[in-house]
C-alpha cells in the first residue's frame, strides 16, 4: 500500500511543474501581443490620455445607428456637453486611465422625440452614466458598458 502511495506521489511531483506551466502560460497570440506592447513601451503598461476638447459624433450604439445627431465633448477640466438626440446636456465627468463617469447628474434641456428615439437615448445614458470603459483607436472613441454588452462607437468630428 505504501509503495502505491509513493508511486502516485512521485508521478504527481513529476507532472506538476508541466501542468502549472501550461496553466500559467497565456495563449501564443496573447503572449506575442504582450511582448510587442512591452517592447514599444519599455515594459511599462500602455497609457493614452483621454482625447479632450474634441467633438465626437456617435456612429452606433451596440450596432444600431442613431436616428438623430448625438455627440459629446469633454474638456481637460472634465466639463462635458453634448446632445443625446432628445436632450441637450452639460455636466462634469471624472476621467480615469480607462474609465469615466459623471461627478453628478448632468443638466438636461428636453426636446420632442418619438418613443423609439427615447428608447435609444435611454440606452445611451445607461452606458454613459454607469462608468464605461473607454479606449481610442485612431479617430474613434469607444465606450464599453461597465456591466453588460453595450458599446458606444464615436467618430471624431471634422
Secondary structure, DSSP 8 states (H G I E B T S, - for coil): -HHHHHHHHHHHHHHHHHHHHHHHS--HHHHHHHHHHHHHHTTS-------TT--EEEEEETTB--SS-EEEEE-TTSEEEEEESSEEEEEEEEE-SSBEEESS--EEEE----HHHHHHHHHHHHHHTT--EEEEETTEEEEE-SSSS-EEEEEE--
